[in-house]
Amino acid sequence: MARDRWEPELYDALQKHLRPDSVLADIGAWIGPTAIFAARRCRKVYCFEPDPEAYRFLLWNVRLNGLQNVVPFNVALAAEAGIRRMVSPSGGLGDSKATLLPVLDASSGVDVPCVRWSEWLALPGVERPDFIKIDVEGGEFELLPTMGDYLLRERPTLHLSLHLPLLPEKDREHALAALLVAVGHYKGSYREDGTPVEAEEIKRVARTRLCSFLFTDEAHASR
């Protein structure tokens, strides 16, 4: 994927915050654009992609690029372990829009395995990520609150995509509030253009469109 065509603000954040000894967790890896870019700039990349069609191309792209420091998982990270139905608005899979949200006709979907963040962390040999990217089509609102203790303790840099309009309207305000509590300890938060943003502005933007924010332990230092 060309850097100027796939979420350039994410690449800018990776370029700035990744170090040669960094460990990245790419949650919602799709076919690997973030993982491939990051793997050449850090020590290890864990990537999570439950969509079996996207995962097939993720593996292909990792092998094609000769990357030995990418560890892929064909699972979804979720609030509870188990089997969940994943569907896409397109009716197919592999398009980066597949979601675990129960808002679409499930007949065209596929069952996928889910694990909790804490369960994955407990696997022997797993290293603690110091940069986490999350883009999971609405699943962030159930996942982030379960990661709160880790975020508070380890303070990883967090690039978070929000998909609030995908949630049922009745659930949006509660879900958004819970998510912001989980990231409330971060000293710095930034818009997609790199300018500082406060919690009230995050709420306003998230209510109107799909958007992304960067959270760091830097107190509004320039990117």
ZAMARGU-4260 file (C-alpha; in steps of 0.2 Angstrom, whole numbers, plus 5000, padded with zeros to 4 digits):
<rodrens>
0) 5000/5000/5000 | 5007/5017/4995 | 5010/5028/5010 | 5000/5043/5003 | 4985/5032/4999
5) 4981/5023/5015 | 4978/5034/5031 | 4993/5045/5029 | 4991/5052/5047 | 4993/5034/5054
10) 5009/5032/5045 | 5015/5049/5052 | 5011/5043/5069 | 5020/5027/5067 | 5035/5036/5059
15) 5037/5047/5074 | 5033/5035/5089 | 5040/5019/5083 | 5058/5015/5089 | 5069/5000/5083
20) 5065/4991/5099 | 5046/4995/5099 | 5032/4982/5099 | 5016/4986/5090 | 4999/4978/5092
25) 4989/4980/5075 | 4972/4976/5080 | 4961/4976/5065 | 4976/4972/5053 | 4965/4969/5037
30) 4978/4963/5023 | 4993/4971/5032 | 4996/4989/5026 | 5000/4995/5044 | 5009/4979/5049
35) 5021/4979/5034 | 5025/4998/5036 | 5028/4996/5055 | 5038/4980/5053 | 5052/4989/5045
40) 5053/5001/5059 | 5051/4991/5075 | 5056/4975/5083 | 5040/4965/5082 | 5022/4967/5076
45) 5008/4957/5083 | 4993/4958/5071 | 4975/4953/5073 | 4963/4950/5059 | 4947/4939/5061
50) 4941/4940/5044 | 4947/4924/5035 | 4947/4932/5018 | 4957/4947/5024 | 4968/4936/5034
55) 4973/4925/5019 | 4980/4941/5010 | 4988/4947/5026 | 4998/4931/5027 | 5002/4932/5008
60) 5008/4950/5010 | 5019/4946/5025 | 5027/4932/5016 | 5029/4942/5000 | 5038/4956/5009
65) 5049/4943/5018 | 5045/4949/5036 | 5051/4938/5050 | 5045/4950/5064 | 5027/4949/5061
70) 5016/4937/5072 | 4998/4936/5065 | 4983/4930/5074 | 4967/4925/5065 | 4956/4930/5080
75) 4946/4945/5086 | 4950/4954/5102 | 4934/4957/5111 | 4926/4959/5128 | 4923/4940/5130
80) 4930/4924/5123 | 4920/4913/5111 | 4913/4912/5094 | 4905/4927/5086 | 4897/4931/5069
85) 4906/4943/5058 | 4898/4952/5043 | 4901/4965/5031 | 4890/4979/5024 | 4895/4973/5006
90) 4888/4956/5009 | 4906/4948/5007 | 4922/4948/5017 | 4939/4954/5015 | 4934/4973/5011
95) 4940/4980/5028 | 4922/4984/5033 | 4918/4967/5042 | 4911/4970/5060 | 4906/4960/5075
100) 4892/4972/5078 | 4875/4964/5078 | 4867/4977/5066 | 4868/4968/5050 | 4860/4952/5042
105) 4871/4938/5048 | 4866/4926/5035 | 4881/4931/5024 | 4894/4932/5038 | 4906/4919/5045
110) 4909/4913/5063 | 4926/4919/5070 | 4935/4916/5086 | 4936/4929/5099 | 4949/4931/5114
115) 4950/4944/5128 | 4965/4956/5128 | 4970/4949/5145 | 4970/4931/5139 | 4981/4935/5124
120) 4993/4944/5135 | 4995/4929/5146 | 5001/4918/5132 | 5019/4912/5135 | 5031/4923/5125
125) 5020/4938/5122 | 5029/4954/5123 | 5020/4970/5130 | 5016/4982/5115 | 5021/5000/5117
130) 5011/5006/5102 | 4993/5000/5099 | 4983/5003/5084 | 4964/4999/5084 | 4953/4999/5069
135) 4939/4987/5072 | 4923/4994/5064 | 4914/4998/5080 | 4922/4984/5091 | 4932/4997/5100
140) 4918/5002/5111 | 4918/4985/5119 | 4936/4981/5118 | 4944/4997/5125 | 4936/4997/5142
145) 4943/4979/5145 | 4960/4986/5141 | 4959/5000/5153 | 4971/4993/5166 | 4984/4989/5153
150) 4983/5006/5146 | 4984/5015/5163 | 4999/5003/5168 | 5009/5002/5152 | 5005/5019/5144
155) 5007/5013/5126 | 5004/5026/5112 | 4987/5022/5105 | 4980/5026/5088 | 4962/5023/5089
160) 4948/5024/5075 | 4931/5027/5081 | 4915/5021/5072 | 4902/5028/5083 | 4889/5030/5069
165) 4889/5011/5067 | 4882/5008/5084 | 4863/5008/5088 | 4858/5026/5092 | 4852/5021/5109
170) 4869/5014/5114 | 4881/5028/5107 | 4882/5040/5122 | 4885/5026/5135 | 4898/5017/5124
175) 4907/5034/5120 | 4908/5039/5138 | 4915/5022/5143 | 4928/5022/5130 | 4934/5040/5135
180) 4936/5034/5153 | 4948/5020/5147 | 4959/5033/5138 | 4956/5047/5151 | 4973/5046/5159
185) 4983/5050/5143 | 4992/5067/5144 | 4990/5071/5125 | 4977/5068/5112 | 4977/5073/5094
190) 4966/5075/5079 | 4970/5066/5062 | 4979/5082/5057 | 4991/5081/5072 | 4983/5096/5082
195) 4979/5094/5100 | 4961/5090/5105 | 4951/5089/5121 | 4938/5076/5126 | 4923/5087/5122
200) 4929/5089/5104 | 4932/5070/5103 | 4914/5068/5108 | 4908/5080/5095 | 4917/5074/5080
205) 4914/5055/5085 | 4895/5058/5085 | 4895/5065/5067 | 4908/5054/5057 | 4920/5040/5057
210) 4937/5047/5064 | 4954/5043/5072 | 4964/5050/5086 | 4981/5048/5093 | 4984/5046/5112
215) 5001/5048/5120 | 5009/5051/5136 | 5016/5067/5129 | 5007/5083/5136 | 5002/5090/5119
220) 5019/5091/5111 | 5019/5094/5093 | 5020/5079/5081
</rodrens>
